[in-house]
């Protein structure tokens, strides 16, 4: 059935909202860890460059640190959309089930790869 995105289901709105909120919390945990990890690595890289400059060396100031990603707005928009939905059930196609319920957004691999160097949770998810 994978890849057959013509299929549609009706799902309980509260169950989909619950899944989205849980997925958003996990996303925010990764973002929080990644930001803290990025700041620590940036401080270390900057200190090393300052040491080089203080010793009279000409140091390249490129640090090679990827900025942590944050796609929280995607979750917020989906959650708000469902909160505004007036019915108890929502119709979802395969793509929406993958995003909202299974947390398999099209940007997820990029999100994990940009945060894996700073977040233990992202590192764990990279092996799933």
C-alpha positions in Angstrom: 0.0 0.0 0.0 3.0 2.3 0.4 3.0 5.0 -2.2 -0.7 4.7 -3.0 -1.7 8.2 -2.0 -5.2 7.9 -3.4 -6.4 6.3 -0.2 -8.1 8.5 2.3 -9.3 7.7 5.8 -11.4 9.4 8.4 -9.6 9.7 11.7 -10.7 11.1 15.1 -9.6 14.7 15.2 -8.5 14.4 18.9 -6.2 11.4 18.1 -4.5 13.2 15.2 -4.1 16.3 17.4 -2.6 14.2 20.2 -0.1 12.6 17.8 0.8 16.0 16.4 1.4 17.5 19.8 3.5 14.5 20.9 5.6 14.8 17.7 5.9 18.6 18.3 7.2 18.0 21.8 9.9 15.6 20.5 10.8 18.1 17.8 11.1 20.8 20.4 13.3 18.6 22.6 15.7 18.2 19.6 15.6 21.9 18.9 16.4 22.7 22.5 19.3 20.3 22.7 20.6 21.3 19.3 20.6 25.0 20.2 22.5 24.4 23.5 24.9 22.0 21.7 25.5 24.5 18.9 26.2 27.3 21.4 28.7 25.2 23.2 30.5 24.1 20.0 30.5 27.7 18.7 32.1 28.9 21.9 34.8 26.2 21.7 35.5 27.0 18.1 35.6 30.8 18.8 37.9 30.3 21.8 40.3 28.2 19.6 40.4 30.9 16.9 40.9 33.6 19.6 43.9 31.6 21.0 45.4 31.4 17.5 45.0 35.1 16.9 46.4 35.9 20.4 49.5 33.9 19.5 50.0 35.9 16.4 48.7 33.4 13.9 46.6 34.4 11.0 43.5 32.3 11.5 40.7 31.6 9.0 37.4 32.6 10.7 35.3 29.9 9.0 33.9 27.6 11.7 32.1 25.0 9.7 29.2 24.7 12.1 25.8 23.9 10.6 23.0 26.0 12.1 20.5 23.9 14.0 17.1 23.6 12.1 13.7 24.2 13.6 10.5 23.3 11.8 8.2 24.0 14.8 6.0 26.3 12.7 5.0 23.3 10.5 3.6 21.6 13.6 2.0 24.8 14.9 0.2 25.3 11.6 -1.1 21.7 11.4 -2.2 21.8 15.1 -4.0 25.1 14.6 -5.7 23.9 11.4 -7.1 20.9 13.3 -8.1 23.0 16.3 -10.2 25.1 13.9 -11.8 22.1 12.3 -15.4 21.9 13.4 -16.0 18.2 13.0 -15.0 15.3 15.3 -13.4 13.4 12.4 -11.0 14.6 9.7 -10.2 13.1 6.3 -6.5 12.3 5.8 -4.7 11.0 2.8 -1.5 8.9 3.1 0.8 12.0 2.9 -1.0 13.6 5.9 -0.9 10.4 7.9 2.8 10.2 7.3 3.3 13.8 8.5 0.7 14.3 11.2 0.7 10.8 12.8 3.9 9.0 11.8 6.1 12.2 11.9 7.6 11.5 8.5 7.6 15.0 7.1 9.5 15.6 3.8 12.0 17.7 5.7 12.6 15.3 8.6 15.9 13.8 7.3 17.4 17.3 6.7 16.2 18.4 10.2 17.8 15.3 11.8 21.1 15.7 9.9 21.4 19.4 10.7 20.9 18.7 14.4 22.5 15.3 14.9 25.9 16.9 15.9 24.3 18.8 18.7 21.4 16.7 20.0 21.5 13.2 21.6 17.8 12.8 20.7 18.5 13.7 17.1 21.4 11.2 17.1 19.1 8.5 18.5 16.5 9.3 15.8 19.1 9.1 13.0 19.4 5.4 13.8 15.6 4.7 13.6 
